[in-house]
Amino acid sequence: MFIPKRYGQYKEEKCPFCGDRAIARNRQGLNVCTKHKEEVLPDIKCACGSYLELKTGKYGPYFNCINCGNINLAKGLEMKEFKFNTPQKVTVSPKEEKDQLVADSGKYKDFDYGVE
């Protein structure tokens, strides 16, 4: 359930490793929980193929790609999940195509559209 932020309330940061409440910072400057204080975020590849560099700015941490530019932290972490979760091969059986009879009168009733 999403509870909207009200005036005077602070933003609650979440740990990127486990999703718990983040109350500490690691060596990279990320807000993490106390369990993952010594953890370091691995190198993440961008969608274009180059590596993302983790930076910390005025508004918090973000990723920088040489080709794409600045990327939001959440979007960068989604790319990490995309890289690690390899899709399983799915076998698709070919569907049998049925001959369909389409009757279309179209705009002109006496014109032969070539459809029986």
Biopython code that builds the backbone (N, CA, C, O; Angstrom):
import numpy as np
from Bio.PDB.StructureBuilder import StructureBuilder

atoms = [
    (1, "MET", "N", (0.835, -1.165, 0.000)),
    (1, "MET", "CA", (0.000, 0.000, 0.000)),
    (1, "MET", "C", (0.884, 1.234, 0.000)),
    (1, "MET", "O", (1.795, 1.339, 0.822)),
    (2, "PHE", "N", (0.635, 2.165, -0.903)),
    (2, "PHE", "CA", (1.418, 3.380, -1.033)),
    (2, "PHE", "C", (0.794, 4.481, -0.193)),
    (2, "PHE", "O", (-0.384, 4.802, -0.350)),
    (3, "ILE", "N", (1.578, 5.050, 0.688)),
    (3, "ILE", "CA", (1.117, 6.173, 1.497)),
    (3, "ILE", "C", (1.831, 7.415, 0.983)),
    (3, "ILE", "O", (3.061, 7.455, 0.985)),
    (4, "PRO", "N", (1.089, 8.435, 0.542)),
    (4, "PRO", "CA", (1.743, 9.619, -0.007)),
    (4, "PRO", "C", (2.529, 10.380, 1.058)),
    (4, "PRO", "O", (2.182, 10.366, 2.239)),
    (5, "LYS", "N", (3.588, 11.041, 0.615)),
    (5, "LYS", "CA", (4.426, 11.827, 1.505)),
    (5, "LYS", "C", (3.703, 13.118, 1.864)),
    (5, "LYS", "O", (3.158, 13.791, 0.989)),
    (6, "ARG", "N", (3.696, 13.463, 3.129)),
    (6, "ARG", "CA", (3.032, 14.681, 3.584)),
    (6, "ARG", "C", (4.067, 15.726, 3.939)),
    (6, "ARG", "O", (5.247, 15.418, 4.111)),
    (7, "TYR", "N", (3.622, 16.950, 4.044)),
    (7, "TYR", "CA", (4.500, 18.058, 4.383)),
    (7, "TYR", "C", (5.148, 17.806, 5.737)),
    (7, "TYR", "O", (4.462, 17.479, 6.705)),
    (8, "GLY", "N", (6.457, 17.956, 5.810)),
    (8, "GLY", "CA", (7.171, 17.765, 7.059)),
    (8, "GLY", "C", (7.708, 16.367, 7.255)),
    (8, "GLY", "O", (8.465, 16.137, 8.199)),
    (9, "GLN", "N", (7.348, 15.425, 6.403)),
    (9, "GLN", "CA", (7.864, 14.073, 6.528)),
    (9, "GLN", "C", (9.067, 13.906, 5.605)),
    (9, "GLN", "O", (9.144, 14.542, 4.554)),
    (10, "TYR", "N", (9.978, 13.072, 5.993)),
    (10, "TYR", "CA", (11.178, 12.856, 5.214)),
    (10, "TYR", "C", (11.018, 11.632, 4.317)),
    (10, "TYR", "O", (10.131, 10.800, 4.508)),
    (11, "LYS", "N", (11.897, 11.558, 3.346)),
    (11, "LYS", "CA", (11.887, 10.418, 2.435)),
    (11, "LYS", "C", (12.620, 9.255, 3.099)),
    (11, "LYS", "O", (13.703, 9.443, 3.653)),
    (12, "GLU", "N", (12.053, 8.081, 3.049)),
    (12, "GLU", "CA", (12.658, 6.907, 3.653)),
    (12, "GLU", "C", (13.432, 6.152, 2.583)),
    (12, "GLU", "O", (12.843, 5.609, 1.649)),
    (13, "GLU", "N", (14.748, 6.121, 2.723)),
    (13, "GLU", "CA", (15.611, 5.439, 1.759)),
    (13, "GLU", "C", (15.572, 3.932, 1.996)),
    (13, "GLU", "O", (15.390, 3.472, 3.124)),
    (14, "LYS", "N", (15.747, 3.170, 0.914)),
    (14, "LYS", "CA", (15.777, 1.709, 1.007)),
    (14, "LYS", "C", (17.135, 1.204, 0.554)),
    (14, "LYS", "O", (17.784, 1.803, -0.304)),
    (15, "CYS", "N", (17.550, 0.106, 1.139)),
    (15, "CYS", "CA", (18.824, -0.523, 0.798)),
    (15, "CYS", "C", (18.704, -1.160, -0.596)),
    (15, "CYS", "O", (17.747, -1.893, -0.844)),
    (16, "PRO", "N", (19.661, -0.895, -1.521)),
    (16, "PRO", "CA", (19.565, -1.490, -2.858)),
    (16, "PRO", "C", (19.830, -2.994, -2.872)),
    (16, "PRO", "O", (19.495, -3.663, -3.849)),
    (17, "PHE", "N", (20.422, -3.535, -1.814)),
    (17, "PHE", "CA", (20.735, -4.963, -1.773)),
    (17, "PHE", "C", (19.562, -5.800, -1.283)),
    (17, "PHE", "O", (19.275, -6.859, -1.841)),
    (18, "CYS", "N", (18.871, -5.317, -0.218)),
    (18, "CYS", "CA", (17.820, -6.146, 0.381)),
    (18, "CYS", "C", (16.463, -5.444, 0.473)),
    (18, "CYS", "O", (15.451, -6.120, 0.659)),
    (19, "GLY", "N", (16.403, -4.127, 0.351)),
    (19, "GLY", "CA", (15.131, -3.418, 0.410)),
    (19, "GLY", "C", (14.741, -2.961, 1.801)),
    (19, "GLY", "O", (13.681, -2.358, 1.971)),
    (20, "ASP", "N", (15.581, -3.236, 2.819)),
    (20, "ASP", "CA", (15.293, -2.759, 4.171)),
    (20, "ASP", "C", (15.547, -1.256, 4.265)),
    (20, "ASP", "O", (16.006, -0.629, 3.310)),
    (21, "ARG", "N", (15.243, -0.697, 5.422)),
    (21, "ARG", "CA", (15.443, 0.731, 5.657)),
    (21, "ARG", "C", (16.941, 1.037, 5.700)),
    (21, "ARG", "O", (17.687, 0.394, 6.439)),
    (22, "ALA", "N", (17.379, 2.016, 4.911)),
    (22, "ALA", "CA", (18.795, 2.366, 4.823)),
    (22, "ALA", "C", (19.116, 3.442, 5.851)),
    (22, "ALA", "O", (18.537, 4.528, 5.832)),
    (23, "ILE", "N", (20.053, 3.126, 6.754)),
    (23, "ILE", "CA", (20.421, 4.093, 7.786)),
    (23, "ILE", "C", (21.925, 4.353, 7.822)),
    (23, "ILE", "O", (22.388, 5.096, 8.687)),
    (24, "ALA", "N", (22.694, 3.774, 6.921)),
    (24, "ALA", "CA", (24.141, 3.959, 6.884)),
    (24, "ALA", "C", (24.576, 4.165, 5.438)),
    (24, "ALA", "O", (23.789, 4.001, 4.506)),
    (25, "ARG", "N", (25.848, 4.528, 5.271)),
    (25, "ARG", "CA", (26.426, 4.690, 3.934)),
    (25, "ARG", "C", (27.610, 3.749, 3.782)),
    (25, "ARG", "O", (28.360, 3.516, 4.730)),
    (26, "ASN", "N", (27.767, 3.215, 2.582)),
    (26, "ASN", "CA", (28.929, 2.364, 2.327)),
    (26, "ASN", "C", (30.051, 3.192, 1.705)),
    (26, "ASN", "O", (29.949, 4.417, 1.629)),
    (27, "ARG", "N", (31.121, 2.530, 1.260)),
    (27, "ARG", "CA", (32.278, 3.243, 0.701)),
    (27, "ARG", "C", (31.943, 4.003, -0.575)),
    (27, "ARG", "O", (32.590, 5.003, -0.886)),
    (28, "GLN", "N", (30.948, 3.546, -1.310)),
    (28, "GLN", "CA", (30.576, 4.197, -2.564)),
    (28, "GLN", "C", (29.656, 5.392, -2.353)),
    (28, "GLN", "O", (29.410, 6.145, -3.295)),
    (29, "GLY", "N", (29.146, 5.582, -1.154)),
    (29, "GLY", "CA", (28.243, 6.693, -0.882)),
    (29, "GLY", "C", (26.782, 6.326, -1.017)),
    (29, "GLY", "O", (25.920, 7.204, -0.977)),
    (30, "LEU", "N", (26.484, 5.043, -1.178)),
    (30, "LEU", "CA", (25.097, 4.588, -1.271)),
    (30, "LEU", "C", (24.497, 4.454, 0.118)),
    (30, "LEU", "O", (25.192, 4.070, 1.058)),
    (31, "ASN", "N", (23.222, 4.762, 0.256)),
    (31, "ASN", "CA", (22.513, 4.534, 1.505)),
    (31, "ASN", "C", (22.152, 3.060, 1.583)),
    (31, "ASN", "O", (21.437, 2.541, 0.726)),
    (32, "VAL", "N", (22.658, 2.380, 2.628)),
    (32, "VAL", "CA", (22.438, 0.948, 2.798)),
    (32, "VAL", "C", (22.032, 0.661, 4.235)),
    (32, "VAL", "O", (22.137, 1.527, 5.103)),
    (33, "CYS", "N", (21.569, -0.556, 4.480)),
    (33, "CYS", "CA", (21.249, -0.977, 5.846)),
    (33, "CYS", "C", (22.548, -1.382, 6.553)),
    (33, "CYS", "O", (23.605, -1.453, 5.927)),
    (34, "THR", "N", (22.459, -1.644, 7.852)),
    (34, "THR", "CA", (23.662, -1.972, 8.623)),
    (34, "THR", "C", (24.244, -3.331, 8.228)),
    (34, "THR", "O", (25.440, -3.557, 8.409)),
    (35, "LYS", "N", (23.422, -4.240, 7.691)),
    (35, "LYS", "CA", (23.920, -5.553, 7.271)),
    (35, "LYS", "C", (24.843, -5.449, 6.058)),
    (35, "LYS", "O", (25.773, -6.243, 5.913)),
    (36, "HIS", "N", (24.588, -4.476, 5.190)),
    (36, "HIS", "CA", (25.333, -4.351, 3.936)),
    (36, "HIS", "C", (26.261, -3.137, 3.932)),
    (36, "HIS", "O", (26.550, -2.587, 2.869)),
    (37, "LYS", "N", (26.724, -2.717, 5.094)),
    (37, "LYS", "CA", (27.572, -1.528, 5.180)),
    (37, "LYS", "C", (28.914, -1.737, 4.487)),
    (37, "LYS", "O", (29.482, -0.789, 3.944)),
    (38, "GLU", "N", (29.424, -2.960, 4.499)),
    (38, "GLU", "CA", (30.715, -3.259, 3.874)),
    (38, "GLU", "C", (30.568, -3.716, 2.424)),
    (38, "GLU", "O", (31.572, -3.879, 1.730)),
    (39, "GLU", "N", (29.348, -3.924, 1.956)),
    (39, "GLU", "CA", (29.114, -4.385, 0.580)),
    (39, "GLU", "C", (29.393, -3.260, -0.415)),
    (39, "GLU", "O", (29.210, -2.082, -0.108)),
    (40, "VAL", "N", (29.835, -3.642, -1.603)),
    (40, "VAL", "CA", (30.090, -2.699, -2.683)),
    (40, "VAL", "C", (29.266, -3.138, -3.881)),
    (40, "VAL", "O", (29.219, -4.324, -4.208)),
    (41, "LEU", "N", (28.616, -2.184, -4.536)),
    (41, "LEU", "CA", (27.795, -2.477, -5.706)),
    (41, "LEU", "C", (28.699, -2.910, -6.861)),
    (41, "LEU", "O", (29.666, -2.209, -7.158)),
    (42, "PRO", "N", (28.423, -4.041, -7.525)),
    (42, "PRO", "CA", (29.282, -4.498, -8.627)),
    (42, "PRO", "C", (29.131, -3.596, -9.850)),
    (42, "PRO", "O", (28.221, -2.771, -9.928)),
    (43, "ASP", "N", (30.046, -3.775, -10.800)),
    (43, "ASP", "CA", (29.981, -3.000, -12.040)),
    (43, "ASP", "C", (28.721, -3.372, -12.801)),
    (43, "ASP", "O", (28.370, -4.546, -12.922)),
    (44, "ILE", "N", (28.046, -2.346, -13.313)),
    (44, "ILE", "CA", (26.786, -2.543, -14.027)),
    (44, "ILE", "C", (26.975, -2.063, -15.455)),
    (44, "ILE", "O", (27.533, -0.991, -15.689)),
    (45, "LYS", "N", (26.509, -2.856, -16.406)),
    (45, "LYS", "CA", (26.574, -2.459, -17.809)),
    (45, "LYS", "C", (25.291, -1.753, -18.207)),
    (45, "LYS", "O", (24.198, -2.145, -17.799)),
    (46, "CYS", "N", (25.438, -0.719, -19.000)),
    (46, "CYS", "CA", (24.297, 0.040, -19.518)),
    (46, "CYS", "C", (23.672, -0.740, -20.679)),
    (46, "CYS", "O", (24.226, -1.737, -21.142)),
    (47, "ALA", "N", (22.528, -0.275, -21.132)),
    (47, "ALA", "CA", (21.856, -0.906, -22.267)),
    (47, "ALA", "C", (22.687, -0.765, -23.543)),
    (47, "ALA", "O", (22.582, -1.590, -24.451)),
    (48, "CYS", "N", (23.520, 0.293, -23.608)),
    (48, "CYS", "CA", (24.348, 0.503, -24.797)),
    (48, "CYS", "C", (25.610, -0.357, -24.783)),
    (48, "CYS", "O", (26.282, -0.478, -25.808)),
    (49, "GLY", "N", (25.946, -0.963, -23.623)),
    (49, "GLY", "CA", (27.095, -1.852, -23.550)),
    (49, "GLY", "C", (28.257, -1.319, -22.740)),
    (49, "GLY", "O", (29.139, -2.095, -22.373)),
    (50, "SER", "N", (28.299, -0.014, -22.439)),
    (50, "SER", "CA", (29.396, 0.529, -21.639)),
    (50, "SER", "C", (29.061, 0.430, -20.153)),
    (50, "SER", "O", (27.903, 0.236, -19.784)),
    (51, "TYR", "N", (30.070, 0.563, -19.312)),
    (51, "TYR", "CA", (29.871, 0.438, -17.874)),
    (51, "TYR", "C", (29.347, 1.741, -17.282)),
    (51, "TYR", "O", (29.673, 2.833, -17.748)),
    (52, "LEU", "N", (28.522, 1.594, -16.237)),
    (52, "LEU", "CA", (27.976, 2.745, -15.530)),
    (52, "LEU", "C", (28.889, 3.103, -14.368)),
    (52, "LEU", "O", (29.353, 2.230, -13.636)),
    (53, "GLU", "N", (29.143, 4.406, -14.208)),
    (53, "GLU", "CA", (29.974, 4.895, -13.121)),
    (53, "GLU", "C", (29.060, 5.489, -12.058)),
    (53, "GLU", "O", (28.227, 6.343, -12.362)),
    (54, "LEU", "N", (29.208, 5.047, -10.825)),
    (54, "LEU", "CA", (28.379, 5.532, -9.726)),
    (54, "LEU", "C", (28.927, 6.861, -9.234)),
    (54, "LEU", "O", (30.107, 6.966, -8.901)),
    (55, "LYS", "N", (28.071, 7.875, -9.189)),
    (55, "LYS", "CA", (28.455, 9.199, -8.703)),
    (55, "LYS", "C", (27.440, 9.655, -7.672)),
    (55, "LYS", "O", (26.305, 9.181, -7.649)),
    (56, "THR", "N", (27.858, 10.580, -6.820)),
    (56, "THR", "CA", (26.966, 11.153, -5.821)),
    (56, "THR", "C", (26.913, 12.649, -6.044)),
    (56, "THR", "O", (27.947, 13.312, -6.117)),
    (57, "GLY", "N", (25.706, 13.177, -6.153)),
    (57, "GLY", "CA", (25.527, 14.592, -6.402)),
    (57, "GLY", "C", (24.678, 15.256, -5.338)),
    (57, "GLY", "O", (24.457, 14.703, -4.260)),
    (58, "LYS", "N", (24.212, 16.434, -5.652)),
    (58, "LYS", "CA", (23.411, 17.234, -4.726)),
    (58, "LYS", "C", (22.126, 16.524, -4.328)),
    (58, "LYS", "O", (21.688, 16.627, -3.182)),
    (59, "TYR", "N", (21.522, 15.808, -5.258)),
    (59, "TYR", "CA", (20.239, 15.148, -5.012)),
    (59, "TYR", "C", (20.382, 13.656, -4.737)),
    (59, "TYR", "O", (19.385, 12.934, -4.770)),
    (60, "GLY", "N", (21.586, 13.177, -4.468)),
    (60, "GLY", "CA", (21.785, 11.775, -4.141)),
    (60, "GLY", "C", (22.601, 11.049, -5.193)),
    (60, "GLY", "O", (23.088, 11.665, -6.141)),
    (61, "PRO", "N", (22.752, 9.744, -5.033)),
    (61, "PRO", "CA", (23.564, 8.964, -5.973)),
    (61, "PRO", "C", (22.856, 8.756, -7.315)),
    (61, "PRO", "O", (21.630, 8.689, -7.394)),
    (62, "TYR", "N", (23.676, 8.658, -8.363)),
    (62, "TYR", "CA", (23.171, 8.410, -9.714)),
    (62, "TYR", "C", (24.271, 7.725, -10.506)),
    (62, "TYR", "O", (25.416, 7.657, -10.058)),
    (63, "PHE", "N", (23.931, 7.226, -11.667)),
    (63, "PHE", "CA", (24.901, 6.578, -12.539)),
    (63, "PHE", "C", (25.199, 7.483, -13.721)),
    (63, "PHE", "O", (24.346, 8.255, -14.159)),
    (64, "ASN", "N", (26.431, 7.379, -14.237)),
    (64, "ASN", "CA", (26.824, 8.137, -15.412)),
    (64, "ASN", "C", (27.344, 7.165, -16.460)),
    (64, "ASN", "O", (28.236, 6.361, -16.190)),
    (65, "CYS", "N", (26.777, 7.248, -17.655)),
    (65, "CYS", "CA", (27.211, 6.428, -18.785)),
    (65, "CYS", "C", (27.940, 7.337, -19.767)),
    (65, "CYS", "O", (27.531, 8.480, -19.972)),
    (66, "ILE", "N", (28.999, 6.851, -20.367)),
    (66, "ILE", "CA", (29.767, 7.668, -21.302)),
    (66, "ILE", "C", (28.922, 8.014, -22.525)),
    (66, "ILE", "O", (28.978, 9.141, -23.018)),
    (67, "ASN", "N", (28.145, 7.060, -23.016)),
    (67, "ASN", "CA", (27.344, 7.279, -24.223)),
    (67, "ASN", "C", (25.983, 7.900, -23.934)),
    (67, "ASN", "O", (25.551, 8.805, -24.649)),
    (68, "CYS", "N", (25.298, 7.418, -22.884)),
    (68, "CYS", "CA", (23.913, 7.821, -22.626)),
    (68, "CYS", "C", (23.787, 9.039, -21.724)),
    (68, "CYS", "O", (22.772, 9.733, -21.781)),
    (69, "GLY", "N", (24.777, 9.319, -20.899)),
    (69, "GLY", "CA", (24.694, 10.438, -19.964)),
    (69, "GLY", "C", (24.269, 9.964, -18.586)),
    (69, "GLY", "O", (24.491, 8.809, -18.222)),
    (70, "ASN", "N", (23.655, 10.862, -17.818)),
    (70, "ASN", "CA", (23.253, 10.539, -16.450)),
    (70, "ASN", "C", (22.009, 9.662, -16.436)),
    (70, "ASN", "O", (21.079, 9.861, -17.218)),
    (71, "ILE", "N", (22.010, 8.680, -15.524)),
    (71, "ILE", "CA", (20.898, 7.743, -15.388)),
    (71, "ILE", "C", (20.503, 7.686, -13.923)),
    (71, "ILE", "O", (21.364, 7.657, -13.044)),
    (72, "ASN", "N", (19.223, 7.672, -13.664)),
    (72, "ASN", "CA", (18.680, 7.583, -12.317)),
    (72, "ASN", "C", (19.185, 6.316, -11.632)),
    (72, "ASN", "O", (19.438, 5.306, -12.289)),
    (73, "LEU", "N", (19.332, 6.374, -10.301)),
    (73, "LEU", "CA", (19.819, 5.219, -9.547)),
    (73, "LEU", "C", (18.886, 4.023, -9.702)),
    (73, "LEU", "O", (19.350, 2.896, -9.877)),
    (74, "ALA", "N", (17.587, 4.255, -9.641)),
    (74, "ALA", "CA", (16.625, 3.152, -9.750)),
    (74, "ALA", "C", (16.702, 2.488, -11.126)),
    (74, "ALA", "O", (16.637, 1.262, -11.220)),
    (75, "LYS", "N", (16.838, 3.274, -12.188)),
    (75, "LYS", "CA", (16.931, 2.700, -13.534)),
    (75, "LYS", "C", (18.231, 1.925, -13.714)),
    (75, "LYS", "O", (18.253, 0.891, -14.382)),
    (76, "GLY", "N", (19.311, 2.422, -13.119)),
    (76, "GLY", "CA", (20.580, 1.713, -13.184)),
    (76, "GLY", "C", (20.529, 0.387, -12.463)),
    (76, "GLY", "O", (21.084, -0.605, -12.936)),
    (77, "LEU", "N", (19.859, 0.360, -11.308)),
    (77, "LEU", "CA", (19.731, -0.892, -10.570)),
    (77, "LEU", "C", (18.837, -1.876, -11.312)),
    (77, "LEU", "O", (19.029, -3.085, -11.190)),
    (78, "GLU", "N", (17.866, -1.389, -12.077)),
    (78, "GLU", "CA", (17.048, -2.271, -12.912)),
    (78, "GLU", "C", (17.907, -2.923, -13.992)),
    (78, "GLU", "O", (17.686, -4.081, -14.345)),
    (79, "MET", "N", (18.886, -2.185, -14.518)),
    (79, "MET", "CA", (19.783, -2.765, -15.523)),
    (79, "MET", "C", (20.627, -3.870, -14.905)),
    (79, "MET", "O", (20.941, -4.858, -15.569)),
    (80, "LYS", "N", (20.997, -3.709, -13.630)),
    (80, "LYS", "CA", (21.757, -4.749, -12.938)),
    (80, "LYS", "C", (20.926, -6.012, -12.836)),
    (80, "LYS", "O", (21.434, -7.104, -13.092)),
    (81, "GLU", "N", (19.658, -5.889, -12.469)),
    (81, "GLU", "CA", (18.783, -7.047, -12.358)),
    (81, "GLU", "C", (18.578, -7.691, -13.714)),
    (81, "GLU", "O", (18.496, -8.916, -13.811)),
    (82, "PHE", "N", (18.495, -6.888, -14.757)),
    (82, "PHE", "CA", (18.317, -7.410, -16.108)),
    (82, "PHE", "C", (19.536, -8.223, -16.521)),
    (82, "PHE", "O", (19.407, -9.227, -17.221)),
    (83, "LYS", "N", (20.717, -7.793, -16.090)),
    (83, "LYS", "CA", (21.938, -8.489, -16.459)),
    (83, "LYS", "C", (22.053, -9.825, -15.738)),
    (83, "LYS", "O", (22.440, -10.821, -16.349)),
    (84, "PHE", "N", (21.722, -9.865, -14.449)),
    (84, "PHE", "CA", (21.896, -11.072, -13.671)),
    (84, "PHE", "C", (20.798, -12.095, -13.922)),
    (84, "PHE", "O", (21.065, -13.295, -13.870)),
    (85, "ASN", "N", (19.589, -11.666, -14.188)),
    (85, "ASN", "CA", (18.487, -12.595, -14.428)),
    (85, "ASN", "C", (18.494, -13.000, -15.896)),
    (85, "ASN", "O", (17.935, -12.303, -16.743)),
    (86, "THR", "N", (19.119, -14.113, -16.189)),
    (86, "THR", "CA", (19.165, -14.565, -17.569)),
    (86, "THR", "C", (17.843, -15.239, -17.914)),
    (86, "THR", "O", (17.371, -16.085, -17.154)),
    (87, "PRO", "N", (17.248, -14.889, -19.022)),
    (87, "PRO", "CA", (15.962, -15.486, -19.371)),
    (87, "PRO", "C", (16.123, -16.952, -19.765)),
    (87, "PRO", "O", (17.114, -17.341, -20.383)),
    (88, "GLN", "N", (15.138, -17.745, -19.397)),
    (88, "GLN", "CA", (15.157, -19.150, -19.755)),
    (88, "GLN", "C", (14.616, -19.314, -21.168)),
    (88, "GLN", "O", (13.770, -18.544, -21.623)),
    (89, "LYS", "N", (15.121, -20.332, -21.847)),
    (89, "LYS", "CA", (14.663, -20.576, -23.207)),
    (89, "LYS", "C", (13.252, -21.136, -23.174)),
    (89, "LYS", "O", (12.952, -22.068, -22.427)),
    (90, "VAL", "N", (12.409, -20.563, -23.980)),
    (90, "VAL", "CA", (11.016, -20.985, -24.040)),
    (90, "VAL", "C", (10.786, -21.615, -25.404)),
    (90, "VAL", "O", (11.090, -21.017, -26.436)),
    (91, "THR", "N", (10.251, -22.814, -25.399)),
    (91, "THR", "CA", (9.946, -23.474, -26.659)),
    (91, "THR", "C", (8.505, -23.164, -27.035)),
    (91, "THR", "O", (7.583, -23.362, -26.244)),
    (92, "VAL", "N", (8.335, -22.685, -28.228)),
    (92, "VAL", "CA", (7.012, -22.320, -28.718)),
    (92, "VAL", "C", (6.657, -23.267, -29.851)),
    (92, "VAL", "O", (7.378, -23.364, -30.844)),
    (93, "SER", "N", (5.554, -23.955, -29.693)),
    (93, "SER", "CA", (5.118, -24.845, -30.757)),
    (93, "SER", "C", (4.394, -24.015, -31.816)),
    (93, "SER", "O", (3.597, -23.139, -31.481)),
    (94, "PRO", "N", (4.669, -24.288, -33.089)),
    (94, "PRO", "CA", (4.021, -23.501, -34.133)),
    (94, "PRO", "C", (2.521, -23.787, -34.181)),
    (94, "PRO", "O", (2.082, -24.934, -34.097)),
    (95, "LYS", "N", (1.771, -22.733, -34.315)),
    (95, "LYS", "CA", (0.317, -22.877, -34.385)),
    (95, "LYS", "C", (-0.094, -23.187, -35.823)),
    (95, "LYS", "O", (0.487, -22.676, -36.781)),
    (96, "GLU", "N", (-1.093, -24.023, -35.943)),
    (96, "GLU", "CA", (-1.602, -24.346, -37.264)),
    (96, "GLU", "C", (-2.495, -23.210, -37.738)),
    (96, "GLU", "O", (-3.419, -22.784, -37.045)),
    (97, "GLU", "N", (-2.195, -22.736, -38.930)),
    (97, "GLU", "CA", (-2.999, -21.656, -39.475)),
    (97, "GLU", "C", (-4.215, -22.246, -40.178)),
    (97, "GLU", "O", (-4.095, -23.170, -40.982)),
    (98, "LYS", "N", (-5.358, -21.714, -39.870)),
    (98, "LYS", "CA", (-6.590, -22.171, -40.497)),
    (98, "LYS", "C", (-6.940, -21.221, -41.629)),
    (98, "LYS", "O", (-6.700, -20.015, -41.552)),
    (99, "ASP", "N", (-7.512, -21.792, -42.680)),
    (99, "ASP", "CA", (-7.983, -20.950, -43.768)),
    (99, "ASP", "C", (-9.205, -20.186, -43.292)),
    (99, "ASP", "O", (-10.191, -20.766, -42.835)),
    (100, "GLN", "N", (-9.115, -18.897, -43.409)),
    (100, "GLN", "CA", (-10.226, -18.075, -42.942)),
    (100, "GLN", "C", (-10.953, -17.495, -44.141)),
    (100, "GLN", "O", (-10.339, -17.033, -45.102)),
    (101, "LEU", "N", (-12.242, -17.528, -44.064)),
    (101, "LEU", "CA", (-13.077, -16.948, -45.092)),
    (101, "LEU", "C", (-13.559, -15.605, -44.584)),
    (101, "LEU", "O", (-14.266, -15.516, -43.580)),
    (102, "VAL", "N", (-13.165, -14.564, -45.294)),
    (102, "VAL", "CA", (-13.520, -13.216, -44.864)),
    (102, "VAL", "C", (-14.473, -12.641, -45.892)),
    (102, "VAL", "O", (-14.158, -12.564, -47.080)),
    (103, "ALA", "N", (-15.623, -12.246, -45.428)),
    (103, "ALA", "CA", (-16.592, -11.608, -46.309)),
    (103, "ALA", "C", (-16.631, -10.133, -45.965)),
    (103, "ALA", "O", (-17.044, -9.741, -44.873)),
    (104, "ASP", "N", (-16.190, -9.315, -46.926)),
    (104, "ASP", "CA", (-16.155, -7.876, -46.688)),
    (104, "ASP", "C", (-16.869, -7.200, -47.843)),
    (104, "ASP", "O", (-16.439, -7.286, -48.994)),
    (105, "SER", "N", (-17.942, -6.539, -47.529)),
    (105, "SER", "CA", (-18.670, -5.853, -48.591)),
    (105, "SER", "C", (-17.973, -4.548, -48.942)),
    (105, "SER", "O", (-18.088, -4.079, -50.074)),
    (106, "GLY", "N", (-17.260, -3.958, -48.006)),
    (106, "GLY", "CA", (-16.520, -2.739, -48.280)),
    (106, "GLY", "C", (-17.438, -1.557, -48.496)),
    (106, "GLY", "O", (-18.606, -1.570, -48.105)),
    (107, "LYS", "N", (-16.893, -0.550, -49.118)),
    (107, "LYS", "CA", (-17.647, 0.676, -49.334)),
    (107, "LYS", "C", (-18.643, 0.514, -50.484)),
    (107, "LYS", "O", (-19.766, 1.013, -50.424)),
    (108, "TYR", "N", (-18.209, -0.193, -51.533)),
    (108, "TYR", "CA", (-19.061, -0.369, -52.702)),
    (108, "TYR", "C", (-19.580, -1.800, -52.721)),
    (108, "TYR", "O", (-18.795, -2.745, -52.644)),
    (109, "LYS", "N", (-20.870, -1.963, -52.821)),
    (109, "LYS", "CA", (-21.481, -3.282, -52.720)),
    (109, "LYS", "C", (-21.287, -4.122, -53.975)),
    (109, "LYS", "O", (-21.193, -5.344, -53.867)),
    (110, "ASP", "N", (-21.222, -3.528, -55.151)),
    (110, "ASP", "CA", (-21.127, -4.281, -56.391)),
    (110, "ASP", "C", (-19.682, -4.539, -56.824)),
    (110, "ASP", "O", (-19.471, -5.241, -57.813)),
    (111, "PHE", "N", (-18.698, -4.009, -56.135)),
    (111, "PHE", "CA", (-17.297, -4.159, -56.513)),
    (111, "PHE", "C", (-16.755, -5.484, -55.993)),
    (111, "PHE", "O", (-17.036, -5.881, -54.861)),
    (112, "ASP", "N", (-15.961, -6.178, -56.846)),
    (112, "ASP", "CA", (-15.366, -7.448, -56.453)),
    (112, "ASP", "C", (-13.994, -7.161, -55.843)),
    (112, "ASP", "O", (-13.077, -6.736, -56.546)),
    (113, "TYR", "N", (-13.854, -7.393, -54.541)),
    (113, "TYR", "CA", (-12.599, -7.150, -53.845)),
    (113, "TYR", "C", (-11.635, -8.325, -53.961)),
    (113, "TYR", "O", (-10.503, -8.215, -53.490)),
    (114, "GLY", "N", (-12.016, -9.407, -54.543)),
    (114, "GLY", "CA", (-11.171, -10.574, -54.687)),
    (114, "GLY", "C", (-11.244, -11.496, -53.486)),
    (114, "GLY", "O", (-10.452, -12.431, -53.371)),
    (115, "VAL", "N", (-12.173, -11.247, -52.605)),
    (115, "VAL", "CA", (-12.350, -12.067, -51.417)),
    (115, "VAL", "C", (-13.660, -12.792, -51.563)),
    (115, "VAL", "O", (-14.694, -12.184, -51.837)),
    (116, "GLU", "N", (-13.614, -14.106, -51.377)),
    (116, "GLU", "CA", (-14.846, -14.874, -51.538)),
    (116, "GLU", "C", (-15.579, -15.003, -50.246)),
    (116, "GLU", "O", (-16.642, -15.622, -50.197)),
]
sb = StructureBuilder()
sb.init_structure("model")
sb.init_model(0)
sb.init_chain("A")
sb.init_seg("    ")
for serial, (resi, resn, name, xyz) in enumerate(atoms, 1):
    if name == "N":
        sb.init_residue(resn, " ", resi, " ")
    sb.init_atom(name, np.array(xyz, "f"), 0.0, 1.0, " ", f" {name:<3s}", serial, name[0])
structure = sb.get_structure()
